[in-house]
Amino acid sequence: MKGSNRVWPSRALPAAPSRFRLRRQLVGAWLWLMACLVLAAPARSDRPVTDQREAGGASWQTPERVALPAEIAEQQTPAQQPDTAQQQDAATQPDAALPDAPENLPDAPAATAEDGDAAAEAAPAAAGPLAGPRPLLKLLGVSDSHFRSLRSGRPLVPDEQEAVWRVLFALRRFTPKQIHAWQRPGSVLSRMMQQPDRYQGEMVRVAGRVLAVERVPIIPEVQERFAFKEYYACTLRVEGSPITATCLALRVPRAWLERPPLDERAECAGVFLKVAAAPEGPQAVLACQRLRWYQAGLLGELGFDAGLWDDVRVWNPRLPAGAPRHERLANERSLNLNDEDRECFYELLAALARISPRKLLARAEQQPSMVELFNHPARQQGKLVAVTGVLRRAVLVRVEDADVAQRLRVDHYYELEVYPPEAQGNPLVFCVRRLPPGLVPGEKLSETVRVAGVFFKSWGFVPRGEPAGKPRRKQVAPLLIGLEPQLVPPPSLDRGPAAAVAVVVLLLGVAALLAYLWYERRTSERFRQRVLLPRLAEDSLLLPPDAEARSEEPAQRSAPPQ
């Protein structure tokens, strides 16, 4: 209001924080953020098993490792027991720092601080700082006294079972990388049998033929201590030698238990224990994780272990909806690439690289049933088939696992999506070692290829182009392992006498059509000259006399006056 002395109350504003109060708030926020990042950081796994894919893919899942029994941890000597948390972690990580080998080993002298690095570089067979399997066995509870209890020259007696159980339990912690690095060739087995006390605890690779398999159960008290219920005694006749070995294995192929082998080709990479006396003669006693089975057929000829199929769980499309929940979850999990599938997957890729693509195609089934591949995966596992279809997608997958790259020579592969015409628009996924010349990886391809592969399992993947808002449902496709696709050239016109006859018939047909059109036109012209024009002339003669005058009148009326 004009002339008014009224003072309107102003709105109260919050007081600005002081400079020191603002600093305290920033420092507190920074400390809170660092604490959240530390707590949210994932724990480091014992074994990194991740594949870097250029365009999507499935990740490998690692199962938990088996812990040491309390009895073994209590019975370890003070030198064997870890003093810090870092040394305890070294017991669960084979590649971590572990104690050196004892000095009394003839083939594994203790390394000094001066030549430790040089020895690690000069000996490519050494896996990490360990000089052999004996130090790791000692760390895992197998002491020198246990090896001394395994006396050669007599059969396995009950007093020696404790040492056998401890060795078998410790072998469960050995990685494929360590077994591959520490194993000696089979030619040294005869020398080991001549000096068994010297070579106890060393690993040797023995190939031959399995003649018998015997299941050896253990008592319940021991099962609780060592976390396994039984082991298997396999009689192995060494290849190219009169020696017979007894292999004590934690696992054997499942098919051997259902149908005992009579004469199967196999291989054992085990720890040498002793020389046992037998009626047939002295036998070498070895302890191993499992026996490799080279089944009769192409894969066995290429050195693929058929026993690895037992680790690959196959999807059951006919599992009833009312099945128990754990069965349904396990069946759904089988559509992923799990850690149990890893060794079989990469060994199959490595084995197929030992044959040429043409020979692989020649030995494959040429016309497989798509119904069997999609709906009956259990019956198709391990079968070699050849498929012709349109290649829509090819991506490079790099394997960032030093163990696989060094041991199996597999550092990358290619993932292909092939659409056969018989599959009704559904793809078949192939994992191959290499691509043919002229084929470049890409997401949008249209090349006709023919590729041979071994059926691995049914794989569930999320199709491309799915909307992000909706629940992403997996599509199931057969997953096959191959070597190299072959490009199919497009069909050409030159197909021999049949193509020449077809071209001649086509040209004759075109000539006949042109002749017919020319004849029709000529006939029409003659009809017009001979029939129509005379008739028009006759009609003009029949007009009335004043027709022309009537036709001129309108023209005169429309003319302008002058």
C-alpha positions in Angstrom: 0.0 0.0 0.0 1.3 3.4 -1.0 2.6 5.4 1.9 2.4 2.6 4.3 5.2 2.1 6.9 4.4 -1.6 7.3 7.5 -3.9 7.2 6.9 -7.3 5.7 8.6 -10.1 7.5 11.4 -11.7 5.5 11.7 -15.5 5.1 14.4 -17.0 7.3 17.4 -18.6 5.5 19.5 -21.4 6.9 22.9 -20.5 8.1 25.8 -21.5 5.9 28.1 -24.1 7.4 31.5 -23.0 8.5 34.7 -23.9 6.6 35.8 -26.4 9.2 32.4 -28.1 9.3 32.4 -28.5 5.5 35.8 -30.1 5.7 34.7 -32.6 8.3 31.7 -33.5 6.2 33.8 -34.1 3.1 36.3 -36.3 5.0 33.5 -38.3 6.6 31.8 -38.9 3.3 35.2 -40.0 1.7 35.9 -42.4 4.6 32.3 -43.8 4.3 32.7 -44.4 0.5 36.1 -46.1 1.0 34.6 -48.4 3.6 31.7 -49.3 1.3 34.1 -50.1 -1.5 36.3 -52.4 0.7 33.2 -54.3 2.1 31.7 -54.7 -1.4 34.9 -55.9 -3.1 34.5 -59.6 -4.1 36.8 -62.1 -2.5 39.6 -63.5 -4.6 38.8 -67.0 -5.9 41.2 -69.9 -5.6 41.3 -70.4 -9.3 40.5 -67.7 -11.9 38.3 -69.4 -14.5 36.9 -66.6 -16.7 36.9 -66.4 -20.5 37.0 -63.0 -22.2 34.4 -63.1 -25.0 34.4 -60.5 -27.7 30.6 -60.6 -28.0 28.8 -62.1 -25.0 28.9 -65.7 -23.8 28.6 -67.9 -20.7 30.8 -67.7 -17.7 32.4 -70.7 -16.0 31.4 -71.4 -12.4 33.9 -72.8 -10.0 32.9 -75.3 -7.2 34.3 -75.0 -3.7 37.5 -76.9 -2.8 37.5 -79.7 -0.3 38.9 -78.7 3.1 41.5 -80.7 5.1 40.2 -83.0 7.8 40.9 -81.9 11.4 42.8 -85.1 12.1 45.4 -84.3 9.3 45.7 -80.7 10.5 46.4 -81.9 14.1 48.9 -84.6 13.1 51.0 -82.2 11.0 54.5 -81.4 12.4 55.3 -77.9 13.4 57.3 -77.4 10.3 54.3 -78.4 8.2 51.7 -76.3 10.0 51.3 -72.8 8.5 52.1 -70.0 10.9 50.2 -67.2 9.2 47.0 -66.7 7.3 49.0 -66.3 4.1 50.6 -69.8 4.5 47.1 -71.3 5.2 45.9 -69.8 2.0 48.9 -71.3 0.2 47.6 -74.8 1.2 44.5 -74.2 -0.8 46.2 -72.5 -3.8 48.6 -74.8 -5.6 50.3 -71.9 -7.4 51.1 -70.1 -4.1 54.4 -70.2 -2.2 54.9 -73.5 -0.5 57.9 -75.0 1.4 60.8 -76.3 -0.7 61.5 -80.0 -1.2 63.5 -81.8 1.6 67.2 -82.3 1.0 67.1 -86.1 1.0 65.2 -86.4 -2.2 67.6 -87.4 -5.0 65.6 -85.8 -7.9 64.4 -82.8 -6.1 67.3 -81.0 -4.3 66.5 -78.1 -2.1 66.7 -74.8 -3.9 68.7 -72.0 -2.4 67.8 -68.3 -2.4 70.5 -67.6 -4.9 69.5 -70.0 -7.6 65.8 -70.2 -6.9 64.8 -67.8 -9.7 67.2 -69.4 -12.2 65.9 -72.9 -11.5 62.3 -71.8 -12.0 63.1 -70.4 -15.4 65.4 -73.3 -16.5 62.9 -76.0 -15.6 59.6 -75.4 -17.5 58.2 -78.6 -16.0 58.1 -77.1 -12.5 54.6 -75.9 -11.5 55.2 -72.9 -9.3 58.0 -73.0 -6.6 57.4 -76.7 -5.9 60.1 -79.0 -7.3 57.8 -82.0 -7.5 54.8 -83.8 -6.0 56.6 -84.9 -2.8 56.6 -81.5 -1.1 52.9 -80.9 -1.8 52.1 -84.4 -0.5 54.0 -83.6 2.7 52.2 -80.3 3.1 48.8 -82.1 2.7 49.6 -84.7 5.5 51.6 -87.5 3.8 54.8 -87.5 5.8 58.0 -89.5 5.2 56.9 -92.1 7.8 53.8 -92.9 5.7 56.0 -93.6 2.7 58.3 -95.7 4.8 55.3 -97.8 5.9 54.7 -98.8 2.2 57.2 -101.6 2.1 58.0 -103.2 -1.3 58.3 -106.9 -1.9 54.9 -107.8 -0.3 51.2 -107.3 -1.3 49.2 -104.4 0.1 48.4 -105.2 3.7 45.9 -103.5 6.1 48.7 -101.7 7.9 49.4 -99.8 4.6 45.9 -98.6 4.1 46.4 -95.4 6.2 49.1 -94.2 3.8 47.1 -95.1 0.8 44.1 -93.2 2.1 46.2 -90.1 2.8 47.8 -90.2 -0.6 44.5 -90.5 -2.4 43.0 -87.6 -0.3 46.0 -85.4 -1.1 45.7 -86.2 -4.8 42.3 -84.6 -4.9 44.1 -81.2 -4.4 46.4 -81.7 -7.3 45.5 -79.5 -10.3 45.7 -80.7 -13.9 48.5 -78.2 -14.5 50.6 -79.8 -11.7 50.0 -83.3 -12.8 50.9 -82.4 -16.4 54.1 -80.7 -15.2 55.3 -83.3 -12.7 54.6 -86.6 -14.5 57.5 -88.6 -15.9 57.3 -90.7 -19.1 56.5 -94.3 -18.7 59.9 -95.4 -19.8 61.2 -94.7 -16.2 58.8 -97.1 -14.6 61.2 -100.1 -14.8 63.9 -98.0 -13.1 61.4 -97.0 -10.4 60.7 -100.7 -9.7 64.4 -101.4 -9.4 64.8 -98.6 -6.8 61.4 -98.2 -5.2 62.5 -96.4 -2.1 64.3 -93.7 -4.1 61.3 -92.9 -6.3 58.5 -93.1 -3.8 56.2 -90.1 -4.2 57.2 -89.3 -7.8 54.6 -89.1 -10.6 54.8 -91.3 -13.7 52.5 -91.6 -16.8 51.8 -95.2 -17.7 49.8 -96.2 -20.8 48.4 -99.6 -21.4 45.3 -101.7 -21.4 42.9 -102.2 -18.4 42.2 -105.8 -17.7 40.1 -105.6 -14.5 38.5 -103.1 -12.1 37.8 -103.9 -8.4 35.9 -101.6 -6.1 37.5 -101.2 -2.7 35.2 -99.8 0.0 36.4 -98.2 3.2 35.0 -98.1 6.7 32.6 -95.3 7.7 35.1 -93.7 10.2 37.6 -93.3 7.4 34.9 -91.9 5.1 34.2 -89.0 7.5 38.0 -88.2 7.8 38.9 -88.3 4.1 35.5 -87.4 2.5 35.4 -90.4 0.1 33.6 -93.7 0.4 35.6 -96.0 -1.9 38.4 -96.3 -4.4 39.1 -98.6 -7.3 42.0 -101.0 -7.9 42.6 -101.3 -11.7 44.9 -103.9 -13.2 46.8 -102.2 -16.1 49.1 -104.1 -18.5 51.8 -101.6 -19.5 52.0 -101.0 -23.3 55.2 -102.3 -24.9 56.4 -103.9 -21.6 55.8 -107.1 -19.6 55.2 -105.0 -16.5 51.7 -105.0 -14.8 50.7 -102.1 -12.7 48.0 -101.8 -10.0 46.4 -98.3 -10.2 44.5 -97.1 -7.1 42.1 -94.5 -8.5 39.5 -92.3 -6.9 37.4 -92.4 -10.0 37.0 -94.6 -13.0 34.7 -94.2 -16.0 31.1 -94.9 -15.2 30.8 -97.3 -18.1 33.4 -99.5 -16.6 31.2 -100.0 -13.5 28.2 -100.9 -15.6 30.1 -103.2 -17.9 33.5 -104.2 -16.5 36.3 -103.7 -19.1 38.0 -106.7 -20.6 40.6 -105.0 -22.7 40.3 -101.2 -22.8 43.0 -98.7 -23.7 43.8 -96.4 -20.8 46.4 -94.2 -19.2 47.3 -93.5 -15.6 49.2 -90.5 -14.3 49.8 -91.4 -10.7 52.2 -91.3 -7.7 54.5 -94.3 -7.4 54.0 -96.0 -4.0 55.7 -99.4 -4.0 56.4 -102.7 -5.8 53.9 -105.3 -4.7 54.5 -109.1 -4.8 51.9 -111.0 -6.8 51.6 -114.6 -8.2 52.1 -113.2 -11.7 55.2 -111.3 -10.7 56.1 -107.9 -9.3 53.6 -105.2 -9.8 54.0 -101.4 -9.6 51.5 -99.8 -7.3 50.4 -96.3 -8.3 47.8 -93.9 -6.8 46.0 -91.5 -9.1 42.9 -89.2 -9.3 41.4 -91.1 -12.3 42.2 -93.2 -15.3 42.0 -91.8 -18.8 40.0 -93.9 -21.1 40.7 -93.9 -24.8 37.6 -95.5 -26.2 37.6 -97.3 -29.5 36.7 -94.8 -32.3 37.9 -91.5 -33.7 38.1 -89.6 -30.4 40.1 -92.4 -28.8 42.5 -92.3 -31.7 42.9 -88.6 -31.2 43.7 -89.0 -27.5 40.4 -87.8 -26.0 39.5 -89.1 -22.5 36.0 -90.6 -22.8 35.7 -90.7 -19.0 35.3 -86.9 -19.0 31.7 -87.3 -20.4 30.7 -88.4 -16.9 31.3 -84.8 -15.7 29.1 -83.2 -18.3 25.4 -83.1 -17.2 23.0 -83.2 -20.1 19.7 -81.3 -20.1 16.6 -83.4 -19.9 13.8 -81.8 -22.0 11.3 -84.4 -20.8 11.7 -83.7 -17.1 8.1 -83.6 -15.6 6.9 -80.3 -14.2 6.1 -82.0 -10.9 9.7 -83.2 -10.3 11.4 -82.2 -7.1 12.7 -78.7 -7.0 16.4 -79.6 -6.7 16.1 -81.8 -9.8 14.5 -79.0 -11.8 17.2 -76.5 -10.6 19.9 -79.0 -11.6 18.3 -79.6 -14.9 18.2 -75.9 -15.6 21.8 -75.4 -14.5 22.9 -78.0 -17.0 22.1 -75.5 -19.8 25.0 -73.4 -18.6 28.7 -74.0 -19.2 29.7 -75.1 -15.7 33.2 -75.7 -14.2 32.5 -79.4 -14.4 32.3 -79.1 -18.2 35.5 -77.2 -18.5 38.1 -80.0 -18.8 36.0 -82.0 -21.3 35.2 -78.9 -23.4 38.9 -77.9 -23.8 40.2 -81.4 -24.2 37.7 -82.0 -27.0 38.9 -78.8 -28.7 42.5 -79.9 -28.3 41.8 -83.4 -29.6 40.1 -82.4 -32.8 43.0 -80.2 -33.7 45.0 -83.4 -34.4 43.1 -84.3 -37.6 42.5 -82.4 -40.8 39.0 -80.9 -41.6 38.5 -83.1 -44.6 39.1 -86.3 -42.7 36.8 -85.1 -39.9 34.0 -84.4 -42.4 34.6 -87.8 -44.1 34.2 -89.7 -40.8 31.1 -87.7 -39.6 27.5 -88.7 -39.9 26.3 -86.9 -43.1 22.6 -86.5 -42.5 21.8 -86.2 -38.7 18.3 -86.0 -37.5 17.5 -82.5 -36.1 14.8 -84.0 -34.0 17.4 -86.1 -32.2 19.8 -83.3 -31.8 17.2 -81.0 -30.2 15.0 -83.4 -28.3 17.3 -86.3 -27.3 20.6 -84.8 -26.2 21.6 -87.7 -24.0 21.5 -90.1 -26.9 23.6 -87.8 -29.1 26.4 -86.9 -26.7 29.8 -87.7 -28.2 28.5 -88.3 -31.7 30.3 -86.8 -34.7 27.9 -85.2 -37.2 28.2 -83.0 -40.3 25.7 -80.1 -40.9 25.2 -77.8 -43.9 23.5 -74.5 -43.2 23.7 -70.7 -43.4 26.3 -69.1 -41.0 24.7 -66.0 -39.5 27.2 -65.2 -36.7 30.9 -65.9 -35.9 32.7 -64.4 -32.9 36.1 -64.8 -31.5 36.4 -66.1 -27.9 39.8 -65.7 -26.1 40.7 -68.1 -23.4 42.5 -66.2 -20.6 43.6 -69.3 -18.7 47.4 -69.9 -18.7 46.8 -73.6 -17.7 44.6 -74.3 -20.7 46.9 -72.4 -23.1 50.1 -74.1 -21.9 48.8 -77.6 -21.3 46.3 -78.0 -24.1 47.5 -75.3 -26.5 44.1 -73.7 -26.7 44.1 -69.9 -26.3 41.1 -69.0 -28.5 38.2 -70.5 -30.4 35.3 -69.2 -32.5 31.6 -69.5 -31.7 29.4 -70.0 -34.7 25.6 -69.9 -35.2 24.6 -72.2 -38.2 21.0 -72.4 -39.4 20.3 -75.6 -41.3 17.2 -75.7 -43.4 15.9 -78.7 -41.5 16.0 -76.9 -38.2 13.0 -74.7 -39.0 14.8 -71.4 -38.1 16.6 -72.7 -35.0 20.4 -72.4 -34.8 23.1 -74.9 -34.0 26.0 -73.5 -32.0 29.5 -74.7 -33.0 32.8 -74.0 -31.2 35.6 -74.4 -33.7 39.4 -73.9 -33.5 39.8 -71.8 -36.6 38.0 -70.2 -39.6 38.7 -71.0 -43.3 40.6 -68.4 -45.4 38.2 -65.7 -46.6 35.8 -65.9 -43.7 35.9 -62.9 -41.4 34.1 -62.9 -38.0 31.0 -60.8 -37.7 27.5 -60.5 -36.2 25.6 -60.4 -39.5 26.9 -63.0 -41.9 25.2 -64.9 -44.7 27.6 -67.7 -45.8 26.7 -71.3 -46.6 29.0 -73.6 -44.7 29.4 -77.3 -44.0 30.9 -78.1 -40.6 31.5 -81.3 -38.6 31.4 -81.4 -34.9 31.0 -83.6 -31.8 27.7 -83.1 -29.9 28.7 -81.7 -26.5 25.4 -80.8 -24.7 22.3 -78.6 -25.0 23.2 -75.0 -24.3 20.8 -72.2 -23.2 21.5 -68.7 -24.4 19.6 -65.4 -24.6 18.7 -64.6 -28.2 19.8 -61.3 -29.6 17.3 -58.5 -29.9 15.3 -59.4 -26.8 13.7 -56.3 -25.2 15.4 -55.3 -21.9 12.2 -54.7 -20.0 10.8 -58.2 -20.5 12.1 -61.3 -18.7 14.8 -62.7 -20.9 14.0 -66.3 -21.6 16.8 -68.7 -22.8 16.7 -70.4 -26.1 18.0 -74.0 -26.2 20.4 -75.0 -29.0 22.7 -78.0 -29.5 26.3 -77.2 -28.7 28.9 -79.0 -30.9 32.7 -78.9 -30.8 34.4 -78.8 -34.2 37.6 -77.9 -36.0 37.0 -75.7 -39.1 33.9 -74.9 -41.2 34.1 -75.4 -45.0 32.7 -72.7 -47.3 30.1 -74.0 -49.8 30.4 -72.2 -53.1 27.1 -70.8 -54.6 25.5 -72.9 -57.3 26.8 -72.1 -60.8 25.0 -72.3 -64.2 27.6 -74.8 -65.6 26.2 -78.1 -64.6 27.1 -80.4 -67.5 24.8 -81.7 -70.3 21.7 -81.2 -68.3 22.4 -77.5 -68.0 23.1 -77.2 -71.8 19.8 -79.0 -72.7 17.9 -76.7 -70.4 19.5 -73.6 -72.0 18.7 -74.9 -75.5 15.1 -75.7 -74.6 14.7 -72.2 -73.1 16.1 -70.5 -76.2 13.8 -72.6 -78.4 10.8 -71.6 -76.3 11.7 -67.9 -76.6 12.1 -68.3 -80.4 8.7 -70.1 -80.7 7.0 -67.3 -78.7 8.5 -64.6 -80.9 7.5 -66.5 -84.1 4.0 -66.8 -82.7 3.7 -63.1 -82.0 5.1 -62.2 -85.5 2.6 -64.6 -87.1 -0.3 -63.1 -85.1 0.6 -59.6 -86.1 1.0 -60.5 -89.8 -2.4 -62.3 -89.8 -4.1 -59.3 -88.2 -2.7 -57.0 -90.9 -3.9 -59.3 -93.6 -7.4 -59.5 -92.1 -7.5 -55.7 -91.9 -6.5 -55.2 -95.6 -8.7 -58.0 -97.0 -11.8 -57.8 -94.8 -12.2 -54.7 -92.8 -11.3 -52.0 -95.4 -13.6 -53.4 -98.1 -16.4 -53.6 -95.6 -15.9 -50.0 -94.6 -15.9 -48.9 -98.3 -19.2 -50.7 -98.9 -20.7 -49.0 -95.8 -19.8 -45.6 -97.1 -21.7 -46.2 -100.4 -24.9 -47.0 -98.6 -25.1 -43.5 -96.9 -28.2 -41.2 -98.0 -27.5 -38.5 -100.5 -27.9 -35.5 -98.1 -25.6 -37.1 -95.4 -22.7 -34.9 -96.5 -24.8 -31.8 -96.5 -26.0 -32.5 -93.0 -22.5 -33.0 -91.8 -21.4 -29.6 -93.2 -24.3 -27.6 -91.7 -22.9 -27.7 -88.1 -19.5 -26.6 -89.4 -21.1 -23.6 -91.2 -23.1 -22.6 -88.2 -20.0 -22.6 -86.0 -18.0 -20.4 -88.4 -17.7 -16.8 -87.3 -19.4 -14.1 -89.5 -17.1 -12.0 -91.7 
